Amino acid sequence: MTIALHTTAAPSKRRGTTLLLLSLPLLFALHGCKKTAPEEEKPAVAVEAAHPETGSITEDIVGDATLTPVAQAAIASKVSAPIKQFFVQRGSHVLAGQLVAKLENQDLEGAAVDSEGSYTAAKGSYTIATQSTVPDDQTKARLDTEQAKATYDLDKSIFDARTQLFKQGAIPGRDVDTARSTMMQAQAAYEIAKQHYESLQKASHEGALETAKGTLESAKGKYLQAQAMLSYTNLRSPISGVVTERPLFPGDTAAAGTPILTVMDTSSLIAKLHVAQALVQQLQIGAEAKLTVPGIDDPVSAKVSLISPALDPGSTTVEVWLKVANAKGKLKAGTSVHAVIEGREVKDALLIPTEAVQRSAESGGKMVIVITADGKTKKKDVTVGISTKEKTQILEGLSADDTIIVAGAFGMDDGTKVKIEAAKPEGDDKGKADDDEKPAAGAKKPAAGEKD
C-alpha cells in the first residue's frame, strides 16, 4: 500500500519531522526495556542503649547559698570619744571578754569619783539616821510621855484627896478647884506627850527612814551610772572569734552607736538556702549535705542544723541552715556556694540514666525512646519520681526488660532503624580528632596550594 504525504512545509522542516517520527518508536522501545531500580534502604543510626536497673536512689535537694558566720558581733561605743588605743589588728584572734580598744575617758573618771563621794556621804547619813537620830528622838519622846504621865497621876491623887477632905469640911472649896485645875493641865500635857511619842513611832520615824533611804538610793544610782559611762570607754569582745573589720585608727573619734570593730566566729559557718515546702517535708535535722565551694576541688561536707518552722511569706519557701565545720579557717564568710542535701531515699526503685529522659512534645510530660524487637525506635511516655544528675526513678511506663536509648536519640522519630554501639570513653573523640589534625613526626607540611 502506498501512502502519500502532502505538506506545505519547507524541505528542511520536512526532513526534521521525518527523523522525529522515525526515532519515536526507538525511544519507546528503549524505555520499555529499562528496569526500575529498587529504593535504597537508609543506614541504621548508631545509638547507645541500656536496660533499666533496680537500686536505691536518694533525692537531691539543691540550692545556692552564701556562707555566714555562726556568730558575729559589731562592737560599737555607747559614748562619743576619741580612740585612745587599739589592742587588736584585723585578723587577730580574740576571746570573749577580751579588751580590744580603749577610748579617752578622763572626764568620765572625774564624774565617777565625784559620784562615788556623794554615794559614800549618803551611806553615812543613812547610818546616822537609822542608828542615832531617830532612836534619840524616840527615847526623848518616850521619857517625856512617862514624865507627863507621872505628873498627871500625882495631880489626880491630890485632887482626889482634897475632894474627900472638902466633903468632910476640912478644907475650903478653892483648894479643890486649884487641885482640879492642876490635874487638868497635867492631863493635857500627858496627852500631848503621848501623841508626840506615837507619831514618832509611826509617821515621823518611818518618814525619816524613808528620806534617808531615798537619798542613799539616789546617790547609789548616780554612782552606778558614772561607773557605767566609764566602763563604756573600755570595749570588750562579747564572743570569741577573729577580727574581720577595723575601719578606724587611734585618734579617730568613735561616734556613739557606730561599730569600730567586727568580730566573727568562723569556727563553723552557716549556709542558708530556701527550699520548696514539698521537699522539706521529708527532711530532718542532721541530714547530710555537700557544698561546692569555688577554689576547692572536693565537695565540703555539711549537715542540716535548722529547718525554719514557718514559711517565708515572700517566697513561700522554707529556710534551711547547713552547718559546716571550719576549724582551720579554709572557708571564708561571704562565699557563694552550691548546696546539695540528701533527702528521702527510695529502695528497689526502677532507675535509668537521666540523660535518657526527654520532654514529650505531644503530652508535655516526660518520655523515653525504646528499641523494639525489630531494631526500630518507639516513644514511650513515662512518669518519673526522684531525679538526680546521674539517675532518674521511673514510676510508670517502663519495665526492666525494655531497652532504652541513652544517647543519640534526640529528635528521633518512631520507626527509625538503629544499631547499638558501646559507649565511648570520655576524651576518645577529642584525642582522635587531635591525632588526625596533627601531621606525623617528620612529615613535611604541604605548601600553599598543594594537595595533601
Secondary structure, DSSP 8 states (H G I E B T S, - for coil): --------S-HHHHHHHHHHHHHHHHHHHHHHH-----------EEEEEE--EEEEEEEEEEEEEEEEEEEEEEEE-SS-EEEEEE---TT-EE-TT-EEEEE--HHHHHHHHHHHHHHHHHHHHHHHIIIIIHHHHHHHHHHHHHHHHHHHHHHHHHHHHHHHHHHHTSS-HHHHHHHHHHHHHHHHHHHHHHHHHHHIIIIIHHHHHHHHHHHHHHHHHHHHHHHHHHHTTEEE-SS-EEEEE----TTSEE-TT-EEEEEEEEEEEEEEEEEEHHHHTT--TT-EEEEE-TT-SS-EEEEEEEE-SS--TTT-EEEEEEEEE-TT--S-TT-EEEEEEEEEEEEEEEEEEGGG-EE-TTTSSEEEEEE-TTSBEEEEEEEEEEE-SSEEEEEES--TT--EEEES-TT--TT-BEEE-----TTHHHHHHHHHHS--TT-----TT---
